[in-house]
Amino acid sequence: MAYRDYIHTPMTPRDIRWGLQQGAVAGIVAGIVFAAFEMAASAFMMGAEAFFMPLRMIGAIALGAEALDPGYPLLTASIAGVVVHLILAIAYGIVFGEIAAMLRGRAAFIGLGSIFGLALWLVNFYVIAPIAFPWFLQASPVVQFIAHTFFFGTVLGWYLWKSHERSGLEGPAV
């Protein structure tokens, strides 16, 4: 059957364990790449003083909108931003890791990872942010599309594909 080239069934306990563990690691890796891109893009577009603005914006999820104020301690806002960002990246990584445990082949992992990142962008910026975190609406939609789709989703898919290859799970489905 043709579908066996890119999907593997049924899920085994080993697949589930792999998805949880490697999904968490992939989420951290993709989350760091995403944050680095966001911070560099922010500084490039708005000047060096805006370098930490993405961390302030993420930190404001936990600390409230006052964390966006330049008078608010940068260290506090940044630490909160890193913690919240990594928690979300790990959670998203685990979700995609469980999906990826059913996949086979580089194109499936990277393609679906990119689509997953695109879906995160759409949900986060067009459903959640307008309701709960309106300060994210100030961010460039183009930069956010690129960051979520490619610097998170594609990296997530690529990392999980490489991990899947190394694990021995990438072999032919039986």
C-alpha positions in Angstrom: 0.0 0.0 0.0 1.4 3.4 -1.0 0.5 5.1 2.3 3.0 2.9 4.1 5.8 5.0 2.7 5.0 7.9 4.9 2.9 6.5 7.7 3.3 3.6 10.1 0.6 1.9 12.1 -0.2 0.7 14.7 1.4 2.8 17.5 3.5 0.7 19.9 4.4 1.7 23.5 7.9 2.3 22.1 6.5 4.8 19.5 4.5 6.6 22.2 7.6 6.8 24.5 9.7 8.0 21.6 7.1 10.7 20.8 7.0 12.0 24.4 10.7 12.0 25.0 11.9 13.2 21.6 9.0 15.6 21.2 10.0 17.3 24.4 13.6 17.6 23.2 12.6 18.7 19.8 10.3 21.3 21.3 13.2 22.8 23.3 15.5 22.8 20.2 12.8 24.4 18.0 11.8 26.8 20.8 15.4 28.1 21.1 15.8 28.5 17.3 12.4 30.3 17.2 13.3 32.6 20.1 16.7 33.5 18.5 15.0 34.3 15.2 12.3 36.4 17.0 14.9 38.4 19.0 17.2 39.0 16.0 14.2 40.0 13.9 13.0 42.4 16.6 16.3 44.1 16.9 16.7 44.3 13.1 13.3 45.8 12.6 13.1 48.1 15.6 16.6 48.6 16.8 18.9 47.0 19.3 16.8 48.1 22.3 14.0 45.9 21.0 16.1 42.7 21.2 14.4 41.5 24.4 10.9 42.6 23.5 9.9 39.1 22.4 10.8 37.7 25.8 8.9 40.6 27.5 5.9 39.8 25.4 6.0 36.1 26.3 6.8 36.9 29.9 3.7 39.1 30.0 1.6 35.9 29.5 2.5 35.0 33.1 3.3 38.5 34.6 0.6 40.6 32.9 0.8 43.5 30.5 2.9 45.5 33.0 5.9 43.4 32.0 5.9 45.2 28.7 6.7 48.5 30.4 10.3 49.6 29.9 10.4 50.4 33.6 9.6 46.8 34.5 12.7 44.8 35.4 14.1 43.3 32.2 15.6 40.3 34.1 12.3 39.4 35.7 10.4 39.7 32.4 13.1 37.8 30.5 13.2 34.9 32.9 9.5 34.6 32.9 9.5 34.8 29.1 12.1 32.0 28.8 10.2 29.8 31.3 6.8 30.3 29.6 8.3 29.9 26.1 10.1 26.7 27.0 7.0 25.2 28.7 4.9 26.0 25.6 7.6 24.7 23.2 7.9 21.5 25.1 4.1 21.0 25.2 3.8 21.7 21.5 6.8 19.4 20.8 5.2 16.6 22.7 2.0 17.0 20.8 3.8 16.9 17.5 6.1 14.1 18.7 3.1 11.9 19.2 1.9 12.7 15.7 5.4 12.3 14.3 5.7 8.8 15.9 3.3 7.6 13.2 5.3 9.1 10.3 8.0 7.8 7.9 10.3 9.8 5.7 11.9 13.2 5.7 9.2 14.9 3.6 6.4 13.7 6.0 8.2 14.9 9.1 9.3 18.3 7.7 6.2 19.0 5.8 3.8 18.1 8.6 6.1 20.0 11.0 5.8 23.1 8.9 2.0 22.7 8.7 1.9 22.2 12.5 3.9 25.5 13.0 1.5 27.3 10.6 -1.5 26.0 12.6 0.2 27.2 15.8 0.6 30.7 14.3 -3.0 30.8 13.1 -4.5 29.6 16.5 -2.1 31.7 18.7 -2.4 34.9 16.7 -5.9 34.9 15.4 -7.8 33.0 18.1 -6.0 33.2 21.5 -4.1 36.6 21.3 -7.1 38.8 20.4 -8.9 37.4 23.4 -6.3 36.9 26.1 -3.0 38.6 25.0 -3.7 41.6 22.8 -0.1 42.9 22.9 0.9 40.1 20.5 -1.2 41.8 17.8 1.5 44.5 17.7 3.9 41.9 16.3 4.5 41.7 12.5 2.2 39.0 11.1 4.8 38.2 8.4 7.6 37.7 11.0 5.2 35.6 13.1 4.3 33.5 10.1 7.9 32.9 9.3 8.9 32.3 12.9 6.1 29.8 13.6 6.1 27.9 10.3 9.8 27.7 9.6 11.8 28.5 12.6 9.6 26.4 14.9 7.5 23.9 12.8 10.1 23.1 10.2 12.9 22.8 12.8 10.6 20.6 14.9 9.9 18.3 12.0 13.5 18.2 10.9 14.8 17.4 14.4 12.2 14.6 14.9 13.0 13.1 11.5 16.7 13.0 12.4 15.9 11.5 15.8 13.6 9.0 14.2 16.3 8.0 11.8 18.8 7.5 14.6 16.3 5.5 16.7 15.9 2.7 14.2 12.1 3.5 14.0 12.6 4.9 10.5 13.0 1.4 9.0 10.4 -0.1 6.7 7.0 -0.5 8.2 5.9 -4.2 8.4 
